[in-house]
Amino acid sequence: MEVFALPLQTRYEPVRAKQLLNPVKAPSMPFDWSINPYRGCQHGCSFCYARSTHAFLGMEADDTFQHHILYKDNAPEALQAQVERTLRAKSGRSRLGRIAIGTATDPYQPLEGRLKLTRQCLEVLAAYRLPVSITTRSPLILRDIDLLRKLPGSSVNISLNTLDKRIWRSFEPMSPAPAQRIKALQGLRQEGIEAGIFMAPILPFLTDQTEDMEQVVEQAAEAKACFVMGSVLRLNTAEVKSWFFGTLRQAYPRLVGSYADWYGHSPTAPKAYREQIRSQLARLLERAGIPAYMPEGGAKPIQAESPEDDKPVQLAFALDL
């Protein structure tokens, strides 16, 4: 398979996936499996913890992360085969629980508009009526509302941590504008899709002021968000920390010392600060009448169903590039 390039010197490289569903072992996570049709992300968020995945592959975790994108060109076929194998196994139906899409890269980054790998994966999941939780910054998700309606108990998390244009451009240089994300949330809710805001990461000294967080909450309320979840910045690895500090040094040099005090020898902000932010957000959400949690999709667990008449799932493949 040939590596090809599109504008902005971004490289797009196909890779073959042996399987697409990755089991999630952490009991604290609200899902059982994760799916990531892409590695690397064109949005280029400076705080993205997934930069380390490029390092695991022997690649650089710098701007290579947003300019060398790996895409799993057989993702829908690998997913369907894995779901069918699991269903054939003993207790297979109970093993296929909630699936998260977009845990390590945005499933609706610009390349998805051409390849439609995420959409094809949703077609497979819809055929088996498997619930999903999707996290994205992109309004492109509105394209797939027809499939989201067929996925019972599913929800969408729109990532948005600020309405400040300077902060957005500094740390998420190629991601959709905050206003576009709010419109995406509005569109999802108007169609009856469970959706809310993932206010993350909350950046200390930048997006953590009450008035800043309140603006996001107010926009979420106007869009009739089902929930708002918040999470303070984490810098888990040396690669992520190095890239983030480089961005901070360029955009907000006055804050480098404060961040070094907190994150120099720790991946997280101090516990007292995180508890303060949690309480601050809880008060704002209570005032707005918005839950601070992600809905579970009903009281009863949702299990996989076989496609009608046990026919293979027909996939709508994208046109050749």
DRENMI-325892 format. One line per 4 residues: number of its first residue (from 1); their letters; for each residue x, z, y of N, C-alpha, C. Coordinates in nm, 2 decimals. Layout:
DRENMI-325892
NUM) A) X/Z/Y/X/Z/Y/X/Z/Y; ...
end
This chain:
DRENMI-325892
1) MEVF) 0.08/0.00/-0.12/0.00/0.00/0.00/0.09/0.00/0.12; 0.05/-0.07/0.22/0.13/-0.09/0.34/0.08/0.00/0.45; 0.19/0.06/0.52/0.16/0.14/0.64/0.14/0.05/0.75; 0.04/0.08/0.83/0.01/-0.01/0.95/0.00/0.07/1.08
5) ALPL) 0.00/0.01/1.19/0.00/0.07/1.32/-0.11/0.02/1.41; -0.16/0.10/1.49/-0.26/0.07/1.59/-0.21/0.11/1.72; -0.28/0.08/1.83/-0.22/0.11/1.97/-0.18/0.26/1.98; -0.09/0.28/2.08/-0.03/0.41/2.11/0.07/0.45/2.00
9) QTRY) 0.13/0.35/1.93/0.23/0.38/1.83/0.19/0.48/1.73; 0.06/0.49/1.70/0.02/0.58/1.60/0.02/0.51/1.46; 0.08/0.57/1.36/0.09/0.51/1.23/-0.02/0.57/1.14; -0.09/0.48/1.06/-0.19/0.52/0.97/-0.15/0.48/0.83
13) EPVR) -0.13/0.58/0.75/-0.08/0.56/0.62/-0.18/0.60/0.51; -0.21/0.51/0.42/-0.30/0.55/0.31/-0.23/0.63/0.20; -0.30/0.73/0.15/-0.25/0.80/0.03/-0.36/0.81/-0.07; -0.32/0.83/-0.20/-0.42/0.85/-0.30/-0.44/1.00/-0.33
17) AKQL) -0.57/1.04/-0.34/-0.60/1.17/-0.37/-0.64/1.19/-0.52; -0.58/1.28/-0.59/-0.62/1.31/-0.73/-0.76/1.38/-0.73; -0.78/1.47/-0.63/-0.91/1.54/-0.62/-0.92/1.57/-0.47; -1.05/1.59/-0.43/-1.08/1.61/-0.29/-1.13/1.75/-0.26
21) LNPV) -1.20/1.81/-0.36/-1.25/1.95/-0.34/-1.13/2.05/-0.37; -1.10/2.13/-0.27/-1.00/2.23/-0.28/-1.07/2.37/-0.29; -1.05/2.45/-0.40/-1.11/2.58/-0.40/-1.06/2.67/-0.30; -1.15/2.75/-0.24/-1.12/2.85/-0.14/-1.12/2.99/-0.21
25) KAPS) -1.01/3.06/-0.22/-1.00/3.18/-0.30/-1.04/3.30/-0.21; -1.03/3.29/-0.08/-1.05/3.41/0.01/-1.20/3.45/0.00; -1.23/3.57/-0.04/-1.37/3.61/-0.05/-1.44/3.63/0.09; -1.35/3.64/0.19/-1.41/3.66/0.33/-1.46/3.53/0.39
29) MPFD) -1.42/3.42/0.33/-1.46/3.29/0.39/-1.60/3.25/0.34; -1.68/3.20/0.43/-1.82/3.17/0.40/-1.85/3.04/0.33; -1.74/2.99/0.26/-1.76/2.87/0.18/-1.67/2.87/0.06; -1.70/2.79/-0.04/-1.63/2.80/-0.17/-1.53/2.69/-0.19
33) WSIN) -1.55/2.57/-0.12/-1.46/2.46/-0.13/-1.43/2.40/0.01; -1.32/2.33/0.02/-1.29/2.26/0.14/-1.26/2.11/0.11; -1.29/2.03/0.21/-1.26/1.88/0.20/-1.19/1.84/0.33; -1.08/1.77/0.32/-1.01/1.71/0.43/-0.97/1.57/0.40
37) PYRG) -1.05/1.47/0.44/-1.02/1.33/0.41/-0.89/1.28/0.48; -0.84/1.35/0.58/-0.73/1.31/0.66/-0.62/1.42/0.66; -0.50/1.38/0.69/-0.39/1.48/0.72/-0.33/1.44/0.85; -0.31/1.53/0.94/-0.28/1.50/1.07/-0.40/1.47/1.15
41) CQHG) -0.39/1.49/1.29/-0.51/1.47/1.37/-0.48/1.41/1.50; -0.55/1.31/1.54/-0.53/1.24/1.66/-0.56/1.32/1.79; -0.64/1.43/1.77/-0.67/1.51/1.89/-0.55/1.58/1.95; -0.45/1.61/1.86/-0.33/1.66/1.91/-0.33/1.80/1.97
45) CSFC) -0.42/1.89/1.93/-0.43/2.02/1.98/-0.30/2.10/1.96; -0.25/2.16/2.06/-0.12/2.22/2.05/-0.12/2.35/1.97; -0.24/2.41/1.95/-0.25/2.54/1.88/-0.29/2.52/1.73; -0.30/2.40/1.69/-0.36/2.37/1.56/-0.27/2.42/1.44
49) YARS) -0.32/2.51/1.36/-0.25/2.57/1.25/-0.21/2.47/1.14; -0.28/2.36/1.14/-0.26/2.26/1.04/-0.13/2.18/1.06; -0.07/2.19/1.18/0.06/2.13/1.20/0.16/2.16/1.08; 0.15/2.27/1.03/0.24/2.31/0.92/0.22/2.22/0.80
53) THAF) 0.10/2.16/0.78/0.08/2.08/0.66/0.18/1.96/0.67; 0.21/1.91/0.79/0.30/1.80/0.79/0.44/1.85/0.75; 0.48/1.97/0.78/0.61/2.02/0.74/0.61/2.03/0.59; 0.50/2.07/0.53/0.50/2.08/0.38/0.53/1.95/0.32
57) LGME) 0.49/1.84/0.39/0.51/1.71/0.33/0.64/1.65/0.37; 0.73/1.73/0.43/0.86/1.68/0.47/0.86/1.60/0.60; 0.75/1.61/0.67/0.74/1.54/0.80/0.76/1.64/0.92; 0.78/1.59/1.04/0.79/1.68/1.15/0.65/1.73/1.19
61) ADDT) 0.65/1.86/1.25/0.53/1.92/1.29/0.51/1.90/1.44; 0.59/1.82/1.50/0.58/1.79/1.65/0.47/1.69/1.68; 0.49/1.60/1.77/0.38/1.51/1.80/0.36/1.40/1.68; 0.44/1.41/1.58/0.42/1.33/1.46/0.29/1.37/1.40
65) FQHH) 0.24/1.49/1.42/0.12/1.54/1.36/0.00/1.46/1.41; 0.01/1.41/1.54/-0.10/1.33/1.59/-0.07/1.19/1.60; 0.05/1.15/1.56/0.08/1.00/1.57/0.12/0.95/1.43; 0.11/1.02/1.33/0.13/0.97/1.19/0.02/1.03/1.11
69) ILYK) -0.09/0.96/1.09/-0.21/1.01/1.02/-0.21/0.96/0.88; -0.22/1.05/0.79/-0.24/1.01/0.65/-0.39/1.01/0.62; -0.44/0.91/0.55/-0.58/0.91/0.52/-0.60/0.88/0.37; -0.69/0.95/0.30/-0.71/0.95/0.16/-0.81/0.83/0.13
73) DNAP) -0.75/0.71/0.11/-0.84/0.59/0.10/-0.93/0.59/-0.02; -0.91/0.68/-0.12/-1.00/0.69/-0.23/-1.08/0.81/-0.22; -1.09/0.87/-0.11/-1.16/1.01/-0.09/-1.30/1.01/-0.16; -1.39/0.92/-0.12/-1.53/0.93/-0.18/-1.53/0.91/-0.33
77) EALQ) -1.45/0.82/-0.39/-1.44/0.81/-0.53/-1.39/0.93/-0.60; -1.28/0.99/-0.54/-1.22/1.11/-0.60/-1.32/1.22/-0.59; -1.39/1.23/-0.48/-1.49/1.34/-0.47/-1.60/1.33/-0.57; -1.66/1.20/-0.59/-1.76/1.19/-0.68/-1.72/1.22/-0.82
81) AQVE) -1.60/1.18/-0.86/-1.55/1.20/-0.99/-1.53/1.35/-1.02; -1.48/1.42/-0.91/-1.46/1.57/-0.93/-1.59/1.64/-0.94; -1.69/1.60/-0.86/-1.82/1.67/-0.87/-1.88/1.64/-1.00; -1.87/1.52/-1.06/-1.93/1.49/-1.19/-1.86/1.57/-1.30
85) RTLR) -1.73/1.59/-1.29/-1.65/1.67/-1.39/-1.70/1.81/-1.38; -1.72/1.86/-1.26/-1.76/2.00/-1.25/-1.90/2.03/-1.30; -1.99/1.93/-1.28/-2.12/1.95/-1.33/-2.13/1.94/-1.48; -2.04/1.87/-1.54/-2.04/1.86/-1.69/-1.98/1.99/-1.75
89) AKSG) -1.90/2.06/-1.67/-1.84/2.18/-1.73/-1.95/2.29/-1.74; -1.92/2.39/-1.82/-2.01/2.51/-1.84/-2.02/2.58/-1.70; -2.14/2.61/-1.67/-2.18/2.68/-1.54/-2.13/2.59/-1.42; -2.13/2.46/-1.44/-2.08/2.37/-1.33/-2.17/2.38/-1.21
93) RSRL) -2.30/2.39/-1.23/-2.39/2.39/-1.11/-2.36/2.51/-1.02; -2.34/2.62/-1.08/-2.33/2.75/-1.01/-2.19/2.75/-0.94; -2.09/2.67/-0.99/-1.96/2.67/-0.93/-1.96/2.59/-0.80; -2.05/2.49/-0.79/-2.05/2.41/-0.67/-2.13/2.47/-0.56
97) GRIA) -2.07/2.55/-0.48/-2.14/2.62/-0.37/-2.12/2.55/-0.24; -2.11/2.63/-0.13/-2.10/2.57/0.00/-1.96/2.51/0.02; -1.96/2.39/0.08/-1.84/2.31/0.10/-1.81/2.30/0.25; -1.68/2.33/0.29/-1.64/2.32/0.43/-1.57/2.19/0.45
101) IGTA) -1.60/2.11/0.55/-1.53/1.98/0.59/-1.47/2.00/0.72; -1.34/1.98/0.73/-1.27/1.99/0.86/-1.20/2.12/0.88; -1.15/2.18/0.77/-1.07/2.31/0.78/-0.93/2.29/0.83; -0.87/2.17/0.80/-0.73/2.15/0.84/-0.71/2.02/0.93
105) TDPY) -0.82/1.95/0.95/-0.80/1.83/1.04/-0.95/1.79/1.08; -0.96/1.74/1.20/-1.10/1.70/1.24/-1.15/1.58/1.16; -1.26/1.60/1.09/-1.31/1.49/1.00/-1.37/1.38/1.08; -1.39/1.40/1.21/-1.44/1.29/1.30/-1.34/1.25/1.41
109) QPLE) -1.22/1.26/1.38/-1.11/1.21/1.47/-1.13/1.06/1.48; -1.07/0.99/1.58/-1.10/0.85/1.61/-1.09/0.76/1.49; -1.00/0.78/1.40/-0.98/0.69/1.28/-1.11/0.69/1.20; -1.18/0.80/1.19/-1.30/0.80/1.12/-1.41/0.70/1.16
113) GRLK) -1.40/0.66/1.29/-1.49/0.56/1.34/-1.47/0.43/1.28; -1.35/0.40/1.22/-1.33/0.28/1.16/-1.33/0.29/1.01; -1.28/0.40/0.95/-1.27/0.41/0.81/-1.40/0.46/0.74; -1.47/0.55/0.81/-1.59/0.61/0.76/-1.57/0.69/0.63
117) LTRQ) -1.45/0.75/0.61/-1.43/0.83/0.49/-1.51/0.95/0.49; -1.53/1.02/0.60/-1.61/1.14/0.61/-1.76/1.10/0.58; -1.80/1.00/0.63/-1.94/0.95/0.61/-1.96/0.92/0.46; -1.87/0.85/0.40/-1.88/0.82/0.25/-1.88/0.95/0.17
121) CLEV) -1.80/1.05/0.21/-1.80/1.17/0.14/-1.94/1.24/0.15; -1.99/1.24/0.27/-2.13/1.30/0.29/-2.23/1.23/0.21; -2.21/1.10/0.18/-2.31/1.02/0.10/-2.30/1.08/-0.04; -2.18/1.11/-0.09/-2.17/1.17/-0.22/-2.24/1.30/-0.23
125) LAAY) -2.21/1.39/-0.13/-2.26/1.52/-0.13/-2.41/1.52/-0.11; -2.46/1.43/-0.03/-2.61/1.42/-0.01/-2.68/1.38/-0.14; -2.61/1.30/-0.22/-2.68/1.26/-0.35/-2.69/1.38/-0.45; -2.60/1.48/-0.43/-2.61/1.60/-0.52/-2.67/1.71/-0.44
129) RLPV) -2.71/1.69/-0.32/-2.77/1.79/-0.24/-2.69/1.92/-0.23; -2.56/1.90/-0.20/-2.46/2.01/-0.18/-2.45/2.05/-0.04; -2.47/2.18/-0.01/-2.46/2.22/0.13/-2.32/2.21/0.19; -2.31/2.18/0.31/-2.18/2.16/0.38/-2.18/2.24/0.51
133) SITT) -2.06/2.28/0.55/-2.03/2.33/0.68/-1.92/2.24/0.75; -1.96/2.18/0.86/-1.86/2.08/0.92/-1.81/2.14/1.05; -1.68/2.13/1.07/-1.63/2.17/1.20/-1.56/2.05/1.27; -1.60/2.03/1.39/-1.55/1.91/1.46/-1.55/1.93/1.61
137) RSPL) -1.47/1.85/1.68/-1.48/1.85/1.83/-1.54/1.72/1.88; -1.59/1.63/1.79/-1.62/1.50/1.82/-1.77/1.47/1.82; -1.82/1.40/1.92/-1.96/1.36/1.92/-1.99/1.25/1.81; -1.89/1.20/1.75/-1.90/1.10/1.65/-1.99/1.15/1.53
141) ILRD) -2.00/1.28/1.52/-2.08/1.34/1.41/-2.23/1.30/1.42; -2.27/1.26/1.54/-2.41/1.22/1.56/-2.44/1.09/1.48; -2.34/1.01/1.45/-2.36/0.89/1.37/-2.42/0.93/1.24; -2.39/1.05/1.19/-2.42/1.08/1.05/-2.54/1.18/1.04
145) IDLL) -2.62/1.18/1.14/-2.74/1.27/1.14/-2.83/1.24/1.02; -2.84/1.11/0.99/-2.93/1.07/0.87/-2.89/1.14/0.74; -2.76/1.15/0.73/-2.71/1.22/0.60/-2.72/1.37/0.61; -2.69/1.43/0.73/-2.70/1.57/0.75/-2.84/1.62/0.72
149) RKLP) -2.94/1.54/0.74/-3.08/1.58/0.71/-3.10/1.59/0.56; -3.02/1.52/0.48/-3.03/1.52/0.34/-2.95/1.63/0.27; -2.88/1.71/0.35/-2.79/1.82/0.30/-2.85/1.95/0.33; -2.93/2.01/0.24/-3.00/2.14/0.26/-2.91/2.25/0.29
153) GSSV) -2.95/2.34/0.39/-2.87/2.45/0.41/-2.73/2.43/0.48; -2.72/2.31/0.54/-2.59/2.27/0.60/-2.59/2.31/0.74; -2.47/2.32/0.80/-2.45/2.36/0.94/-2.33/2.29/1.00; -2.33/2.28/1.13/-2.22/2.21/1.21/-2.16/2.31/1.31
157) NISL) -2.03/2.32/1.31/-1.96/2.40/1.41/-1.90/2.31/1.51; -1.94/2.31/1.64/-1.87/2.23/1.74/-1.77/2.32/1.81; -1.64/2.28/1.79/-1.53/2.36/1.85/-1.52/2.34/2.00; -1.53/2.45/2.07/-1.52/2.45/2.22/-1.48/2.58/2.27
161) NTLD) -1.37/2.59/2.33/-1.32/2.72/2.38/-1.32/2.73/2.53; -1.35/2.62/2.61/-1.34/2.63/2.75/-1.42/2.51/2.81; -1.46/2.52/2.93/-1.52/2.41/3.01/-1.42/2.37/3.12; -1.31/2.44/3.13/-1.21/2.41/3.23/-1.13/2.29/3.19
165) KRIW) -1.14/2.19/3.27/-1.08/2.06/3.24/-0.92/2.06/3.23; -0.86/2.14/3.32/-0.72/2.15/3.31/-0.67/2.21/3.19; -0.73/2.32/3.15/-0.69/2.39/3.02/-0.72/2.30/2.90; -0.83/2.23/2.90/-0.87/2.14/2.79/-0.76/2.03/2.78
169) RSFE) -0.72/1.97/2.89/-0.63/1.86/2.89/-0.49/1.91/2.85; -0.46/2.03/2.89/-0.32/2.08/2.86/-0.30/2.11/2.71; -0.40/2.16/2.65/-0.39/2.21/2.51/-0.45/2.12/2.40; -0.55/2.03/2.45/-0.62/1.94/2.35/-0.61/1.80/2.42
173) PMSP) -0.50/1.74/2.43/-0.48/1.62/2.52/-0.56/1.50/2.48; -0.60/1.49/2.35/-0.67/1.36/2.31/-0.80/1.39/2.24; -0.85/1.51/2.27/-0.98/1.55/2.21/-1.10/1.51/2.31; -1.22/1.50/2.26/-1.33/1.47/2.34/-1.35/1.57/2.45
177) APAQ) -1.40/1.53/2.56/-1.43/1.63/2.67/-1.53/1.73/2.64; -1.52/1.85/2.70/-1.61/1.96/2.67/-1.76/1.91/2.69; -1.79/1.84/2.79/-1.92/1.79/2.82/-1.98/1.70/2.70; -1.89/1.62/2.64/-1.93/1.54/2.53/-1.96/1.63/2.41
181) RIKA) -1.89/1.74/2.39/-1.92/1.83/2.28/-2.05/1.90/2.29; -2.08/1.94/2.42/-2.21/2.00/2.44/-2.33/1.90/2.41; -2.31/1.77/2.45/-2.41/1.67/2.43/-2.42/1.65/2.28; -2.31/1.66/2.20/-2.32/1.65/2.06/-2.40/1.76/2.00
185) LQGL) -2.38/1.88/2.05/-2.46/2.00/2.00/-2.61/1.98/2.03; -2.64/1.93/2.15/-2.77/1.91/2.19/-2.84/1.81/2.10; -2.76/1.70/2.07/-2.82/1.59/1.98/-2.85/1.65/1.84; -2.76/1.73/1.79/-2.78/1.79/1.66/-2.90/1.88/1.65
189) RQEG) -2.91/1.96/1.76/-3.02/2.05/1.76/-3.16/1.98/1.78; -3.16/1.88/1.86/-3.28/1.80/1.88/-3.33/1.74/1.75; -3.24/1.71/1.66/-3.27/1.65/1.53/-3.30/1.76/1.42; -3.30/1.89/1.46/-3.32/1.99/1.37/-3.21/2.03/1.28
193) IEAG) -3.09/1.99/1.32/-2.97/2.03/1.24/-2.92/2.17/1.28; -2.89/2.25/1.19/-2.83/2.39/1.22/-2.69/2.36/1.28; -2.67/2.40/1.41/-2.55/2.38/1.47/-2.52/2.48/1.58; -2.39/2.51/1.61/-2.36/2.61/1.71/-2.22/2.58/1.75
197) IFMA) -2.17/2.68/1.83/-2.03/2.67/1.89/-1.93/2.76/1.82; -1.82/2.70/1.79/-1.70/2.78/1.74/-1.61/2.79/1.86; -1.62/2.90/1.93/-1.54/2.93/2.05/-1.40/2.97/2.00; -1.32/2.87/1.98/-1.18/2.90/1.92/-1.09/2.78/1.95
201) PILP) -0.96/2.82/1.97/-0.92/2.96/1.98/-0.94/3.01/2.13; -0.97/3.14/2.14/-0.98/3.20/2.27/-0.83/3.23/2.31; -0.79/3.17/2.42/-0.65/3.18/2.47/-0.64/3.30/2.56; -0.56/3.40/2.52/-0.53/3.51/2.61/-0.49/3.47/2.75
205) FLTD) -0.54/3.53/2.85/-0.50/3.51/2.99/-0.55/3.37/3.05; -0.62/3.29/2.96/-0.66/3.16/3.01/-0.81/3.14/2.99; -0.86/3.16/2.87/-1.00/3.13/2.85/-1.08/3.26/2.81; -1.02/3.38/2.83/-1.08/3.50/2.79/-1.15/3.58/2.90
209) QTED) -1.15/3.53/3.02/-1.22/3.60/3.12/-1.37/3.59/3.10; -1.44/3.70/3.14/-1.58/3.71/3.11/-1.66/3.58/3.17; -1.63/3.54/3.29/-1.70/3.43/3.35/-1.67/3.30/3.28; -1.55/3.28/3.22/-1.52/3.16/3.15/-1.60/3.16/3.02
213) MEQV) -1.60/3.27/2.94/-1.67/3.27/2.82/-1.82/3.26/2.84; -1.86/3.32/2.95/-2.01/3.32/2.98/-2.05/3.17/3.01; -1.97/3.09/3.07/-2.01/2.95/3.09/-2.03/2.88/2.96; -1.94/2.90/2.86/-1.96/2.84/2.73/-2.09/2.89/2.67
217) VEQA) -2.11/3.02/2.67/-2.23/3.08/2.61/-2.36/3.02/2.68; -2.35/3.01/2.81/-2.47/2.95/2.88/-2.50/2.81/2.84; -2.39/2.73/2.82/-2.41/2.59/2.78/-2.46/2.59/2.64; -2.41/2.68/2.55/-2.46/2.68/2.42/-2.61/2.72/2.41
221) AEAK) -2.65/2.81/2.50/-2.79/2.85/2.50/-2.88/2.74/2.55; -2.83/2.66/2.65/-2.91/2.55/2.70/-2.93/2.44/2.59; -2.83/2.43/2.51/-2.83/2.33/2.40/-2.91/2.38/2.28; -2.96/2.51/2.29/-3.03/2.57/2.18/-2.95/2.59/2.06
225) ACFV) -2.82/2.63/2.08/-2.73/2.66/1.97/-2.79/2.77/1.88; -2.77/2.75/1.75/-2.81/2.85/1.65/-2.72/2.97/1.64; -2.60/2.96/1.68/-2.50/3.06/1.68/-2.38/3.03/1.76; -2.30/3.13/1.79/-2.17/3.11/1.86/-2.07/3.21/1.78
229) MGSV) -1.96/3.15/1.73/-1.86/3.23/1.67/-1.73/3.23/1.76; -1.66/3.34/1.77/-1.54/3.34/1.85/-1.42/3.38/1.77; -1.31/3.33/1.80/-1.18/3.37/1.73/-1.07/3.36/1.83; -0.98/3.46/1.84/-0.87/3.46/1.93/-0.75/3.39/1.86
233) LRLN) -0.67/3.33/1.95/-0.56/3.25/1.91/-0.47/3.31/1.80; -0.44/3.24/1.70/-0.34/3.28/1.59/-0.23/3.18/1.59; -0.11/3.22/1.58/0.01/3.13/1.56/0.08/3.17/1.44; 0.03/3.12/1.32/0.07/3.17/1.19/0.21/3.13/1.15
237) TAEV) 0.26/3.01/1.19/0.39/2.96/1.14/0.48/2.93/1.26; 0.61/2.92/1.22/0.71/2.89/1.32/0.69/2.76/1.39; 0.64/2.66/1.31/0.62/2.52/1.36/0.51/2.53/1.46; 0.40/2.59/1.43/0.29/2.60/1.53/0.33/2.68/1.65
241) KSWF) 0.40/2.79/1.63/0.44/2.87/1.75/0.53/2.79/1.84; 0.62/2.72/1.78/0.72/2.64/1.86/0.65/2.54/1.95; 0.56/2.46/1.88/0.49/2.36/1.96/0.40/2.41/2.06; 0.33/2.52/2.03/0.24/2.58/2.13/0.32/2.63/2.25
245) FGTL) 0.43/2.70/2.23/0.51/2.76/2.34/0.57/2.64/2.42; 0.60/2.53/2.36/0.65/2.42/2.44/0.54/2.37/2.53; 0.42/2.36/2.49/0.31/2.32/2.57/0.28/2.42/2.68; 0.28/2.55/2.65/0.26/2.66/2.74/0.37/2.66/2.85
249) RQAY) 0.49/2.63/2.81/0.60/2.63/2.91/0.58/2.52/3.01; 0.53/2.41/2.97/0.51/2.29/3.06/0.38/2.32/3.15; 0.28/2.37/3.09/0.15/2.37/3.16/0.13/2.51/3.24; 0.17/2.62/3.18/0.15/2.75/3.24/0.28/2.83/3.22
253) PRLV) 0.39/2.80/3.28/0.51/2.87/3.26/0.51/3.02/3.30; 0.42/3.06/3.39/0.41/3.20/3.43/0.36/3.29/3.31; 0.30/3.22/3.21/0.24/3.30/3.10/0.33/3.31/2.98; 0.44/3.24/2.98/0.53/3.24/2.87/0.58/3.38/2.83
257) GSYA) 0.61/3.46/2.93/0.66/3.60/2.90/0.55/3.68/2.83; 0.43/3.67/2.88/0.32/3.75/2.83/0.29/3.71/2.69; 0.29/3.58/2.66/0.27/3.53/2.52/0.38/3.58/2.43; 0.50/3.57/2.48/0.62/3.61/2.40/0.61/3.76/2.36
261) DWYG) 0.56/3.84/2.45/0.54/3.99/2.42/0.44/4.00/2.31; 0.34/3.92/2.30/0.23/3.94/2.20/0.26/3.86/2.07; 0.31/3.74/2.09/0.32/3.65/1.97/0.47/3.63/1.93; 0.56/3.69/2.00/0.70/3.67/1.96/0.73/3.71/1.82
265) HSPT) 0.67/3.82/1.78/0.70/3.88/1.64/0.57/3.90/1.56; 0.46/3.84/1.61/0.34/3.85/1.54/0.25/3.72/1.55; 0.18/3.69/1.45/0.09/3.57/1.45/-0.04/3.60/1.53; -0.07/3.72/1.57/-0.19/3.75/1.63/-0.17/3.83/1.76
269) APKA) -0.27/3.83/1.84/-0.27/3.92/1.96/-0.30/4.07/1.91; -0.27/4.16/2.00/-0.29/4.30/1.96/-0.43/4.33/1.91; -0.45/4.42/1.82/-0.58/4.45/1.76/-0.67/4.50/1.87; -0.62/4.58/1.96/-0.71/4.64/2.07/-0.77/4.53/2.15
273) YREQ) -0.68/4.42/2.18/-0.73/4.31/2.26/-0.83/4.23/2.19; -0.81/4.21/2.06/-0.91/4.13/1.98/-1.04/4.20/1.97; -1.04/4.33/1.96/-1.16/4.41/1.96/-1.23/4.41/2.09; -1.16/4.41/2.20/-1.21/4.39/2.33/-1.29/4.26/2.35
277) IRSQ) -1.22/4.15/2.30/-1.28/4.02/2.31/-1.41/4.01/2.23; -1.40/4.07/2.11/-1.52/4.07/2.02/-1.64/4.14/2.09; -1.61/4.25/2.15/-1.72/4.32/2.22/-1.77/4.25/2.34; -1.68/4.19/2.41/-1.71/4.11/2.53/-1.80/3.99/2.49
281) LARL) -1.77/3.92/2.39/-1.85/3.81/2.34/-1.98/3.85/2.29; -1.98/3.96/2.22/-2.11/4.02/2.16/-2.21/4.05/2.27; -2.16/4.11/2.38/-2.25/4.14/2.50/-2.31/4.01/2.56; -2.22/3.91/2.57/-2.27/3.78/2.63/-2.37/3.72/2.54
285) LERA) -2.35/3.72/2.41/-2.44/3.66/2.32/-2.58/3.73/2.31; -2.57/3.86/2.32/-2.69/3.94/2.32/-2.77/3.91/2.44; -2.71/3.90/2.55/-2.78/3.87/2.68/-2.84/3.73/2.67; -2.77/3.64/2.60/-2.83/3.50/2.59/-2.92/3.48/2.48
289) GIPA) -2.93/3.58/2.39/-3.02/3.57/2.27/-2.97/3.48/2.16; -2.84/3.47/2.15/-2.78/3.38/2.05/-2.71/3.47/1.94; -2.73/3.44/1.81/-2.66/3.52/1.71/-2.51/3.49/1.71; -2.44/3.59/1.67/-2.29/3.58/1.67/-2.24/3.55/1.53
293) YMPE) -2.32/3.48/1.45/-2.28/3.45/1.31/-2.32/3.31/1.27; -2.27/3.26/1.16/-2.31/3.13/1.11/-2.42/3.15/1.01; -2.53/3.08/1.02/-2.64/3.09/0.92/-2.60/3.06/0.78; -2.66/3.12/0.69/-2.62/3.10/0.55/-2.70/2.99/0.48
297) GGAK) -2.80/2.94/0.55/-2.88/2.83/0.49/-2.98/2.87/0.39; -3.04/2.99/0.42/-3.15/3.04/0.33/-3.11/3.15/0.25; -3.21/3.22/0.19/-3.19/3.34/0.12/-3.14/3.31/-0.02; -3.18/3.20/-0.08/-3.15/3.17/-0.22/-3.03/3.08/-0.22
301) PIQA) -2.93/3.10/-0.32/-2.82/3.01/-0.32/-2.86/2.87/-0.36; -2.79/2.77/-0.30/-2.83/2.63/-0.32/-2.73/2.57/-0.42; -2.78/2.51/-0.53/-2.70/2.45/-0.63/-2.70/2.30/-0.63; -2.60/2.24/-0.69/-2.60/2.10/-0.69/-2.71/2.04/-0.78
305) ESPE) -2.76/1.92/-0.74/-2.86/1.85/-0.82/-2.80/1.72/-0.86; -2.84/1.66/-0.97/-2.80/1.53/-1.01/-2.87/1.43/-0.93; -2.80/1.31/-0.90/-2.86/1.20/-0.83/-2.99/1.16/-0.90; -3.08/1.10/-0.83/-3.20/1.05/-0.89/-3.17/0.95/-1.01
309) DDKP) -3.24/0.97/-1.12/-3.22/0.89/-1.24/-3.08/0.88/-1.29; -2.99/0.98/-1.25/-2.86/0.99/-1.29/-2.78/0.86/-1.27; -2.82/0.79/-1.16/-2.74/0.67/-1.13/-2.62/0.70/-1.05; -2.51/0.62/-1.06/-2.39/0.64/-0.98/-2.43/0.64/-0.83
313) VQLA) -2.36/0.71/-0.75/-2.38/0.71/-0.60/-2.33/0.58/-0.55; -2.42/0.51/-0.47/-2.37/0.39/-0.41/-2.31/0.42/-0.27; -2.19/0.38/-0.25/-2.12/0.42/-0.13/-2.12/0.30/-0.03; -2.14/0.33/0.10/-2.13/0.22/0.20/-1.99/0.22/0.26
317) FALD) -1.91/0.13/0.21/-1.77/0.12/0.25/-1.75/0.06/0.38; -1.65/0.10/0.46/-1.62/0.05/0.59/-1.56/-0.09/0.57; -1.57/-0.17/0.68/-1.51/-0.30/0.68/-1.36/-0.29/0.68; -1.29/-0.39/0.63/-1.14/-0.39/0.63/-1.09/-0.38/0.77
321) L) -0.98/-0.31/0.79/-0.92/-0.30/0.92/-0.85/-0.43/0.96
end
